[in-house]
């Protein structure tokens, strides 16, 4: 903090000091130099930075400098580490959090650059630009061989309608394209504002797309999401683009589809490994004449670098003046005086949100169909019971829920107590917080329940004020709704998760109609199956053959009592859940083998 006499905390300098060991656009540094002492020292070794850091209040880096736990520990005066870009892979965020050092980045500074690069690749692939340029430089004149296609009137399919995706959509509309998109959390109103039609499933999107572009983060559910079957489901002659993350497209399958002519071209800016190894599928893709390839240039523009420089420098200035940042990766969600009470529940609610997104809102395999589609919902009830219901400040829990719901599907999005409401509004999420002080017979001092309502039109407000204390009648109504849904298969399926804290450890106690008790951490498999002999052995056998070790397993039967102790419906009482903690990520092929087993209804793989 800057004191009234201008001296920074007694460190002997009139102004706080900022170390910048990498090249940064001068636009942002000009802002800092007005009130801070800025030292640009390029070419420093890790040892040099370690020796210098004790004298600095802020550190601004790009991707080369490794901000390790030892470096952070040595920075005894550090208040903020700023990453001039989106990713913070080179910063030990956990160590920074423990030391009370705020880590900020610039998640929106390169949106325009990434969207423009996508359109550049789209047009280059459509008109054979790279091949034509190479041919002409070789002294050839091959006009008839290099006939392309127009994009006007064609359909662009977008997977992920976040900030980059929606910008690409608007550019494409300007080119006269029809735009279809798949995004489980995009508000219909937001899509409609950009004249984008939302589809409900990946197969539906693939079947109508002349061009397909991906704008999602690389997580367990998106890794390899476009494989051989998905490519074959596309129109013959379709084209595919990726300016997001490598690993979401099966590069070997894409190479095969290009060689067969089923896919007419590809624009690739990212690859599974960068730089690609010689002889790899990625390297062979780059060499393919129907591929326009660039070396991860999506954010590499002068303007994007200026934007991120100004963004992070403004945040550094704000933090050193005692204000809150816009894009903190690890800003505390809890005020100091509330930390002891709320901290474990913040972790619990965040995990519940992530569990919801990965289990309910992400496509997973079912026994009935090869592509079980999610029943996407955007309106949630967050219900606090017990001592937690007496708290007046639950905004940290609200923010934790938004973080949990959005992080698995939103690359570069960092949710904190400052921006949670804005993000909820942008994503069309409505959270109704309810404080239930009605007597309850559950054994926990506090219980949190997340219930997703069936899809309804978007609401104007993203966060409702805490509702009046729930009455016993309200609880009975909730139970009646659950019982009715169980009896009538045409009614929307219940989507509810409950959890509690015991001795600072978080547990999930309910998933749908099933009573359970497991710790929501690590790699999990959730198998919905008929409750009959042999199912546990069958699942264990398949995983064992695939080299997947089971760390623990919890069998969840249908609960015999609903919330408030009411007798629950008996429909589906011959079903159960198996929750398995495993030692590694389980791929789609293994999940497919599990679903093929008789009596296994659905399987979802999660990473918490």
Secondary structure, 3 states (H helix, E strand, C coil): CCCCCCCCCCCCCCCCEEEECCCCCHHHHHHHHCCCEEEECCCCCHHHHHHHHHHCCEEEECCCCCECHHHHHHCCCCCEEEECCCCCCCECHHHHHHCCCEEECCCCCCHHHHHHHHHHHHHHHHCCHHHHHHHHHCCCCCCCCCCCCCCCCCEEEEECCCHHHHHHHHHHHHCCCEEEEECCCCCHHHHHHCCCEECCCHHHHHHHCCEEEECCCCCCCCCCCECHHHHHHCCCCEEEEECCCCCCECHHHHHHHHHHCCEEEEEECCCCCCCCCCCCHHHHHHHCCCEEECCCCCCCCHHHHHHHHHHHHHHHHHHHCCCCCCCECCCCCCCHHHHHHHHHHHHHHHHHHHHHHHHCCCCEEECCCCCECCCCCCEEEEEEEEHHHHCCCCHHHHHHHHHHHHHCCCCCCCCCCCCHHHHHHHHCCEEEEEEECCCCCCCCCEEEEEEECCCCCCCCCCECCCECCCCHHHHHHHHHHHHHHHHCCCCCCCCEEEEEEECCEEEEEEECCEEEEECCCCEEEEEEEECCCCHHHHHHHHHHHCCCCEEEEEEEEECCECHHHCECCCCCCCEEEEEEEECCCCCHHHHHHHHHCCCEEEEEEEEC
